Amino acid sequence: MIKFKNVSKKYGNIVALDRASFEILPEEFVTIVGESGAGKSTIVRLLTTEEGPTSGIVTINDRNIHELKKRHLPYFRRQIGVVYQDFKLLDSKTVFENVAFAMETSEKTDEEIEREVPKILELVGLSDKAESFPRELSGGEKQRVAIARALVFKPRLLIADEPTGNLDDHNSQEIIGLLLKINKLGTTVILVTHERSIVDRIRRRVIKMVKPGRIVKDSKRGKYT
Amino acid sequence: MSVYKRIVRSGLNSFRRNGWLTFVSIFAMTQALFIGGLFVVLGTFVGQTIDTVNSKIDLAIYLEPAAEEQQISDLQSELEGEANVVSVEYISKNDALERYLAQNKNSERLRQIISAEDNPLPASLEVKMDDPSYIDGLVTNLENGAYREIVAKTSFTDNREVINRLIAISGFVSRFSLILVVLFLLVSVLIIYNTVRVAIFARRSEIEIMKLVGATDWYVRTPFVIEGLIYGFFGALLAFGILLAGYLILIPTTGSYLGLDVTGRLNELFNLSFALKLFFGEIIIGFLVGMASSYLAAKKYLDI
């Protein structure tokens, strides 16, 4: 599904990603681990096309995503859901509106939105918080709203960039559980994290990175080390 | 279809919800359009006054008593053929006398000084020109040309200095007011652009999130453009309202100034067609400036 072929990214003289090559299969659950600065976030930004590679090719379903025309980018982005460490929710909108908001930017009708949003909120376990504002939610709940928003377009790929970075242990476990559940329903999940305990507990494929931007290990049922 | 509805609704909503920024934006728009409008009104007023003064500067060519009728009509048709000459009227000695008598109908003594039998008034050609700055050249040609023998004197000879200075002043005033209008419009565009930029800066995270969940540039930008359009509309409405109110309050207090009938002149200027032109001019400029500045200001945050 996703292929990185000899992908490098440099900012001036600083190497953020060094000749990375790997492949992710459909419905896989992949964790990308490493200390900060190892190049994990660069991989995320390349996948969301916020940035392009200095050299090498990134393909999704055999299409080079950095050769997409600018006007096609929005449609491409609807096919991948992204969840961030800082949630990126709109404080002035309710939970329902934050999720509906993503759908509103597309050609979806109001009826579809009214129908779909409650289903997704149920999936992430927030049905009873639909009318709450983000400031009234815990960190874990906020992240679940973000995940719900990332799922509205039924993406084939969900990228979670340090989703538990701002959460306590209990909430972290809940979020990881949710990601596993989404993966089970057929979505490819890329989890980027530097938290050893999470990785060791779930025992899925681990791609380990070290500074500066090098992949040093890729194991099928891996541990952090 | 529902996308269009959503975009318009979102533009209207942020217009309503952004309280303080909405207020500041409309205020900036209003004052810029008001000052611009004020200078357009003043400029037009000054321009019209200058036109009136200009049209009062005519040229009278006094003819030698010996001039023959044929020569005079030749000169007349030659003058009529000149560019910038609007009309040439022949005033015979008798016409001049009648005018003199009519002008002095209240003073018997002045009327008795001359009579039809003993008429010292010369015949003349009165030339009206559309632009008085050409009088100088015309007179110079006349003084050196084929007709110099029948020309005794021109009204210009004595007033050359004064008329040239008047022309210079009126040219300066009309150019100066035009420059001011352009300058204030430019300043207003900058003020509004900056205000909208602040408004959009305050919502950059919203724009970023919209882009990341797959909103098109068009979807992100259009509500801002609609917002700018509304700022422009209300700004123009207020600016025009203030101008109109100022005019209505000012009119009764003005009388005549420097011998000019200011009230009458303002009334003449501020008729319905001028008011409509001013109103729609302000609305259109408000629309354009509001939309353009929103469009440009949003552009910066769209490149993700």
Contacts between the chains, C-beta under 8 A, distances in Angstrom:
chain1	res1	chain2	res2	distance
A	48	B	212	7.1
A	50	B	304	6.0
A	71	B	216	7.5
A	74	B	211	7.9
A	74	B	214	4.7
A	74	B	215	6.2
A	74	B	216	4.5
A	74	B	217	7.8
A	74	B	219	7.9
A	75	B	214	7.0
A	76	B	214	7.8
A	77	B	211	7.9
A	77	B	212	6.9
A	77	B	213	7.2
A	77	B	214	3.9
A	78	B	213	7.6
A	78	B	214	3.8
A	82	B	212	6.4
A	88	B	205	7.5
A	88	B	208	7.5
A	88	B	209	5.2
A	88	B	212	7.0
A	89	B	209	7.9
A	90	B	205	7.8
A	90	B	206	6.0
A	90	B	209	6.4
A	92	B	17	7.9
A	101	B	210	7.8
A	101	B	213	7.4
A	102	B	213	3.9
A	102	B	214	7.2
A	104	B	3	7.9
A	104	B	6	5.3
A	105	B	210	6.1
A	105	B	213	6.3
A	105	B	214	6.3
A	105	B	215	3.6
A	105	B	216	7.3
A	105	B	219	5.2
A	106	B	3	7.7
A	106	B	214	7.0
A	107	B	2	7.8
A	107	B	3	5.8
A	108	B	2	7.7
A	109	B	2	5.2
A	110	B	2	5.6
A	149	B	213	6.5
A	150	B	213	8.0
A	153	B	214	7.0
